[in-house]
Amino acid sequence: MNTALTDASTFECLTLEFLNAVTHVRLNRPDKLNTLTPRFWHEFARVVDQLDKDGKTRVVVLSSTGKHFSAGMDLSVFQGDVLPGTKRPVDREQLRGLVVALQRIFTNLERLRVPVIAAVQGGCIGGAFDMVTACDMRFATASAFFSIQETNLAMMADLGTLQRLPKLMPEGIVKELAYTGDKLSAERAKLFGLVNEVFETQEQMLDHVIKLAERIAKQSPLAVAGTKEAVNYSREHTIDESLAMAALWQSSMFDPGQIMEAGRAQATKSEAVFPDLLSCKTEL
C-alpha cells in the first residue's frame, strides 16, 4: 500500500481501512454531518489520486459515519476568502476554474482503475450526491435519502449530479428532483435503479458491501479494469464505437496466463491467484 495513505494522522475528515485488496474510505466528521469542508476537498483529492496510482487496491468502498452520509458542501466554503469574488469578469473566470477543479476530483473518482462502491446512510445531500453518482455502485439503508439541495439554495448543481444522474435514472425523474429539490427516498432510488439494494441497518449494508467488494477483489484486476473502462466508455459512444474500443482493449490486454489460471481454479474448485495491477507512473 502506498505510504502516502497509511499515515492516519494526516487526515481530519477521512479514515482509511485496508482490508487486504479492499480499501475502505470513510467520511469521519459525524458531529458536523460530514459536510464537505475545504480540508475535505484537499484530503479526498489526495486519497483518490493515490488510490489511482496504487496497484494493490482492487476495490474501494466509500462510506460514512453518524446519522447522515453527508449534508453536502460546508457553509465555510461560501464564507471568507475561500470562494473567488464575482464582481469582475476576471473574478468570475477564476470562480469557473475552482468549479472545474472540484468537478475534476469526482471525475477522477469515477475514472479510478478499480470499482468504487458507495454505502449511504441517512442524508446524501448536494455535493455528496454528486460524489456518489461518480461511483460504480450504490447501496443504501432504508433511512437514506438523496437531494439535489442546490436548487433549494437558488443555485444549479454543478459537480456532476445533473450530468451523471440522467445516465442512471429516467430523465423525467431527474428533472423532477432537480427542479424541486425534493428528497428521493431509498425505496424510490432502488425502484429507479440508482441504488442496487436497500438494507434496514448500516451494519447490514456494510457487511454486504464489504463481502461484495472482497468477491470482486478475487477476480482478475486486469479483467475488472477493462470491464469498467468498457462500460463507462459505452455511455458516451455509439455501439459501433464501443465495440471498436473493446476490440482494441482486448487485443492489447489479453493475458492467456490469467485465463489458464481462472480455468485451473474452476477445475480444482480452488481460489485463483491473479497479479495486482502495476502502480501508475505519472512522472519520470
C-alpha positions as CSV (number, residue, x, y, z in Angstrom):
1,M,0.0,0.0,0.0
2,N,1.2,3.5,-0.8
3,T,2.7,5.0,2.3
4,A,1.0,8.3,1.5
5,L,-2.3,6.8,2.6
6,T,-1.2,4.8,5.7
7,D,-0.4,7.8,7.9
8,A,-3.8,8.4,9.5
9,S,-2.5,11.4,11.4
10,T,-2.6,13.4,8.2
11,F,-6.4,13.1,7.8
12,E,-9.0,15.1,9.6
13,C,-12.1,14.4,7.5
14,L,-11.5,10.8,6.5
15,T,-10.4,7.4,7.9
16,L,-8.9,4.7,5.8
17,E,-9.0,0.9,6.5
18,F,-7.1,-1.6,4.4
19,L,-8.8,-5.0,4.1
20,N,-6.4,-7.0,2.0
21,A,-7.2,-5.8,-1.5
22,V,-10.1,-3.6,-0.4
23,T,-9.6,0.0,0.7
24,H,-12.5,1.3,2.9
25,V,-12.7,5.1,2.9
26,R,-15.0,6.7,5.5
27,L,-16.2,10.3,5.8
28,N,-15.5,10.9,9.5
29,R,-17.0,14.2,10.8
30,P,-20.3,12.8,12.1
31,D,-20.7,15.7,14.6
32,K,-20.7,18.1,11.7
33,L,-22.9,15.9,9.4
34,N,-19.8,15.1,7.3
35,T,-20.1,18.4,5.4
36,L,-17.6,18.9,2.6
37,T,-15.1,21.5,4.0
38,P,-12.1,22.9,2.2
39,R,-10.0,20.4,4.2
40,F,-12.2,17.5,3.0
41,W,-11.6,18.5,-0.7
42,H,-7.8,18.5,-0.2
43,E,-7.9,15.2,1.6
44,F,-10.3,13.5,-0.7
45,A,-8.4,14.6,-3.8
46,R,-5.2,13.2,-2.3
47,V,-6.8,9.9,-1.5
48,V,-8.3,9.5,-4.9
49,D,-5.0,10.4,-6.6
50,Q,-3.1,7.9,-4.5
51,L,-5.6,5.1,-5.0
52,D,-5.4,5.6,-8.7
53,K,-1.6,5.3,-8.6
54,D,-1.7,2.3,-6.2
55,G,-1.7,-1.2,-7.7
56,K,-2.6,-3.0,-4.5
57,T,-6.1,-1.8,-4.1
58,R,-8.6,-3.8,-6.2
59,V,-11.9,-2.3,-4.9
60,V,-12.7,0.9,-3.0
61,V,-15.6,1.1,-0.5
62,L,-16.9,4.6,0.2
63,S,-19.0,5.0,3.4
64,S,-19.6,7.5,6.2
65,T,-20.2,7.8,9.9
66,G,-23.0,9.1,12.1
67,K,-26.7,9.7,11.2
68,H,-26.1,11.1,7.8
69,F,-23.8,10.2,4.9
70,S,-23.1,13.9,4.2
71,A,-25.1,17.2,4.4
72,G,-23.2,18.4,1.4
73,M,-21.0,21.5,1.0
74,D,-20.0,23.1,4.2
75,L,-21.0,26.7,4.8
76,S,-17.4,27.7,5.3
77,V,-16.8,27.2,1.6
78,F,-19.2,30.1,0.9
79,Q,-17.7,32.4,3.5
80,G,-14.4,34.3,3.9
81,D,-11.8,34.1,1.2
82,V,-12.5,30.5,0.1
83,L,-14.5,31.5,-3.0
84,P,-13.2,34.0,-5.5
85,G,-15.2,37.2,-6.0
86,T,-17.8,37.7,-8.7
87,K,-17.8,41.4,-9.3
88,R,-15.5,41.4,-12.3
89,P,-15.3,39.1,-15.3
90,V,-11.8,38.0,-14.2
91,D,-13.2,37.1,-10.8
92,R,-15.9,35.0,-12.4
93,E,-13.3,33.3,-14.7
94,Q,-11.4,32.4,-11.5
95,L,-14.6,31.0,-9.9
96,R,-15.1,28.9,-13.0
97,G,-11.6,27.5,-12.6
98,L,-12.4,26.5,-9.0
99,V,-15.6,24.7,-10.0
100,V,-13.8,22.8,-12.7
101,A,-11.1,21.8,-10.2
102,L,-13.8,20.4,-7.8
103,Q,-15.5,18.6,-10.7
104,R,-12.2,17.0,-11.6
105,I,-11.9,15.4,-8.2
106,F,-15.2,13.5,-8.6
107,T,-14.4,12.7,-12.3
108,N,-11.1,11.2,-11.1
109,L,-13.1,9.1,-8.6
110,E,-15.2,7.9,-11.5
111,R,-12.1,7.1,-13.6
112,L,-10.3,5.1,-10.9
113,R,-9.0,1.8,-12.5
114,V,-10.9,-0.1,-9.8
115,P,-14.5,-0.3,-8.9
116,V,-15.9,2.2,-6.2
117,I,-18.9,1.1,-4.2
118,A,-20.8,3.7,-2.1
119,A,-22.7,2.8,1.0
120,V,-25.1,5.5,2.0
121,Q,-27.0,6.0,5.3
122,G,-29.2,9.0,6.1
123,G,-29.0,12.1,4.1
124,C,-26.9,12.3,0.9
125,I,-27.3,15.9,0.0
126,G,-25.9,18.4,-2.5
127,G,-22.2,17.8,-3.2
128,A,-22.4,14.4,-1.6
129,F,-25.0,13.3,-4.2
130,D,-22.5,14.5,-6.9
131,M,-19.9,12.3,-5.3
132,V,-21.9,9.0,-5.1
133,T,-23.1,9.4,-8.7
134,A,-19.4,9.1,-9.7
135,C,-19.2,5.7,-8.0
136,D,-19.8,2.3,-9.8
137,M,-22.5,1.1,-7.4
138,R,-24.6,2.5,-4.6
139,F,-26.2,0.7,-1.7
140,A,-28.4,2.4,0.9
141,T,-30.1,2.0,4.3
142,A,-33.9,2.3,4.5
143,S,-33.4,5.7,6.2
144,A,-31.3,7.1,3.3
145,F,-32.4,9.8,1.1
146,F,-30.9,11.8,-1.8
147,S,-31.4,15.5,-2.5
148,I,-30.2,18.0,-5.2
149,Q,-30.2,20.6,-2.5
150,E,-28.6,23.3,-4.7
151,T,-32.0,24.2,-6.2
152,N,-33.3,25.0,-2.7
153,L,-30.4,27.4,-2.3
154,A,-31.1,29.2,-5.6
155,M,-28.1,27.5,-7.3
156,M,-27.6,25.0,-10.0
157,A,-25.9,21.7,-9.1
158,D,-22.5,21.9,-10.8
159,L,-20.3,19.0,-9.7
160,G,-21.8,16.1,-11.7
161,T,-25.3,15.1,-10.5
162,L,-27.0,16.8,-13.4
163,Q,-24.6,15.1,-15.9
164,R,-24.4,11.6,-14.4
165,L,-27.8,11.1,-12.9
166,P,-29.7,11.0,-16.2
167,K,-27.4,8.1,-17.2
168,L,-28.5,6.2,-14.1
169,M,-32.2,7.1,-13.8
170,P,-35.2,8.2,-16.0
171,E,-34.7,11.7,-17.2
172,G,-38.1,12.9,-16.1
173,I,-37.5,11.7,-12.5
174,V,-34.1,13.5,-12.5
175,K,-35.7,16.7,-13.7
176,E,-38.4,16.5,-11.1
177,L,-35.8,16.1,-8.4
178,A,-33.6,18.9,-9.8
179,Y,-36.4,21.4,-10.3
180,T,-38.0,20.9,-6.9
181,G,-35.1,20.0,-4.6
182,D,-37.3,17.2,-3.2
183,K,-35.8,14.2,-1.3
184,L,-35.5,10.9,-3.1
185,S,-36.1,8.0,-0.7
186,A,-34.0,4.9,-0.7
187,E,-37.0,2.9,-1.8
188,R,-37.7,5.1,-4.8
189,A,-33.9,5.2,-5.5
190,K,-33.9,1.4,-5.8
191,L,-37.1,1.4,-7.9
192,F,-35.4,3.8,-10.4
193,G,-32.1,1.9,-10.4
194,L,-30.0,4.4,-8.6
195,V,-29.2,2.0,-5.7
196,N,-28.6,-1.7,-6.0
197,E,-30.1,-2.7,-2.7
198,V,-31.6,-1.3,0.4
199,F,-30.9,-2.6,4.0
200,E,-32.5,-1.9,7.3
201,T,-29.3,-1.0,9.1
202,Q,-25.9,0.4,8.3
203,E,-24.3,-2.7,9.8
204,Q,-26.2,-5.0,7.4
205,M,-25.4,-2.7,4.4
206,L,-21.6,-2.5,5.2
207,D,-21.4,-6.3,5.8
208,H,-23.0,-6.9,2.4
209,V,-20.8,-4.2,0.6
210,I,-17.5,-5.4,2.1
211,K,-18.3,-9.0,1.2
212,L,-19.2,-7.9,-2.4
213,A,-16.0,-5.9,-2.6
214,E,-14.0,-8.9,-1.5
215,R,-15.7,-11.1,-4.1
216,I,-14.8,-8.6,-6.8
217,A,-11.2,-8.3,-5.5
218,K,-10.7,-12.0,-6.1
219,Q,-11.3,-11.5,-9.9
220,S,-8.6,-10.6,-12.3
221,P,-7.8,-6.9,-11.7
222,L,-6.9,-6.6,-15.3
223,A,-10.3,-8.0,-16.4
224,V,-12.2,-5.8,-14.0
225,A,-10.3,-2.7,-15.0
226,G,-11.0,-3.4,-18.7
227,T,-14.7,-4.1,-18.0
228,K,-15.1,-0.8,-16.1
229,E,-13.4,1.1,-18.9
230,A,-15.7,-0.5,-21.5
231,V,-18.9,0.1,-19.6
232,N,-18.0,3.8,-18.9
233,Y,-16.9,4.3,-22.5
234,S,-20.2,3.0,-23.8
235,R,-22.2,5.6,-22.0
236,E,-20.9,8.4,-24.2
237,H,-20.3,6.5,-27.5
238,T,-22.2,4.5,-30.1
239,I,-22.4,0.7,-30.1
240,D,-20.0,0.6,-33.0
241,E,-17.5,2.9,-31.4
242,S,-17.8,1.0,-28.1
243,L,-17.2,-2.3,-29.9
244,A,-14.1,-0.9,-31.6
245,M,-12.8,0.2,-28.3
246,A,-13.4,-3.2,-26.7
247,A,-11.6,-4.9,-29.6
248,L,-8.6,-2.7,-29.1
249,W,-8.6,-3.2,-25.3
250,Q,-8.9,-6.9,-25.6
251,S,-6.2,-7.3,-28.1
252,S,-3.8,-5.2,-26.2
253,M,-4.5,-6.5,-22.7
254,F,-5.3,-10.2,-23.5
255,D,-3.5,-12.5,-21.0
256,P,-3.6,-16.2,-21.7
257,G,-1.8,-16.9,-18.4
258,Q,-4.7,-15.4,-16.4
259,I,-7.2,-17.3,-18.5
260,M,-5.4,-20.6,-17.7
261,E,-5.3,-19.6,-14.0
262,A,-9.1,-19.0,-14.0
263,G,-9.7,-22.4,-15.7
264,R,-7.4,-24.2,-13.2
265,A,-9.2,-22.6,-10.3
266,Q,-12.6,-23.6,-11.6
267,A,-11.5,-27.2,-12.4
268,T,-9.9,-27.7,-8.9
269,K,-12.5,-25.7,-7.0
270,S,-9.8,-23.5,-5.6
271,E,-9.2,-19.8,-5.5
272,A,-7.5,-18.2,-8.5
273,V,-4.4,-16.1,-7.9
274,F,-4.1,-13.1,-10.1
275,P,-1.3,-10.4,-10.1
276,D,-2.1,-6.9,-8.9
277,L,-2.2,-4.0,-11.4
278,L,1.1,-2.2,-11.5
279,S,1.3,1.2,-9.8
280,C,0.8,4.1,-12.2
281,K,3.9,6.0,-13.2
282,T,2.8,9.6,-13.6
283,E,6.2,11.1,-13.7
284,L,9.8,10.1,-14.6
